[in-house]
Amino acid sequence: MTRADLAQEIFERVGLPKKEAHEIIELILKTIIDTLSEGESVKISGFGTFTVRKKTPRIGRNPRTGQEIEITARRVVTFRPSNLLDAKAK
């Protein structure tokens, strides 16, 4: 599902103009991105939790050449679905 698909769902179910629906989607996503970039978690009840995790540097291996390389430290976003979402997905 894309941003346009989400905006279309809002348009159909709520009746907001497509432009406003698209702006709402953009605002929600921007807020989530900004919060995660500050290192904070985002919890959406009934959906799940997005968290930022720090990964330490480690040694990896190029599968094609077998050469060892260092993978630098970085932050990654992880998602843990809520029990409700997890139950629906099964």
C-alpha positions in Angstrom: 0.0 0.0 0.0 1.4 3.4 -1.0 0.8 6.9 0.4 -1.6 7.5 -2.5 -3.5 4.4 -1.5 -3.8 5.6 2.1 -5.0 9.0 0.9 -7.6 7.3 -1.4 -8.9 5.3 1.6 -9.3 8.5 3.7 -11.1 10.1 0.7 -13.5 7.2 0.3 -14.2 6.5 4.0 -14.2 10.0 5.5 -15.0 12.1 2.5 -12.1 14.6 2.9 -10.8 16.0 -0.4 -7.9 14.0 -1.8 -5.5 17.0 -1.4 -6.3 17.2 2.4 -6.1 13.5 2.8 -2.7 13.5 1.2 -1.6 16.3 3.5 -2.8 14.4 6.5 -0.8 11.3 5.5 2.3 13.5 4.9 2.0 15.2 8.3 1.6 11.9 10.1 4.6 10.3 8.4 6.7 13.5 8.9 5.9 13.4 12.6 6.9 9.8 12.9 10.1 10.3 11.0 11.0 13.4 13.1 10.3 11.5 16.3 12.4 8.5 15.3 15.3 10.7 14.1 15.4 12.2 17.6 15.9 8.7 19.0 12.4 8.4 20.5 10.0 5.5 20.1 6.6 5.8 18.4 3.8 3.7 19.8 0.5 3.4 17.9 -2.0 1.6 20.0 -3.5 -1.5 18.3 -0.8 -1.3 15.6 2.7 -1.5 17.0 5.8 0.2 18.2 8.6 1.7 16.1 11.9 2.0 18.0 15.4 3.1 17.2 18.2 0.6 18.0 21.9 1.3 17.9 24.0 -1.4 16.2 27.7 -1.7 17.1 30.4 -2.0 14.4 31.2 -5.5 13.3 33.1 -7.5 10.8 31.2 -8.7 7.7 32.1 -10.7 4.7 31.5 -10.0 1.1 29.7 -13.1 -0.1 31.1 -12.8 -3.6 34.8 -12.4 -2.8 35.0 -13.6 0.8 36.8 -10.4 1.7 36.3 -9.2 5.3 35.0 -5.6 5.7 34.0 -3.5 8.7 30.4 -2.6 8.9 30.2 0.7 10.7 28.0 1.5 13.7 24.6 2.8 12.8 21.1 3.3 14.0 18.2 1.2 12.6 14.5 1.4 13.0 12.7 -1.7 14.2 9.0 -2.4 14.4 7.2 -4.7 16.8 3.5 -5.3 16.0 0.9 -5.1 18.8 -0.7 -8.2 20.0 -3.9 -7.2 18.1 -2.1 -6.8 14.8 -0.1 -9.9 15.3 -3.3 -11.9 15.9 -5.0 -10.5 12.8 -1.9 -11.3 10.7 -2.0 -15.0 11.6 
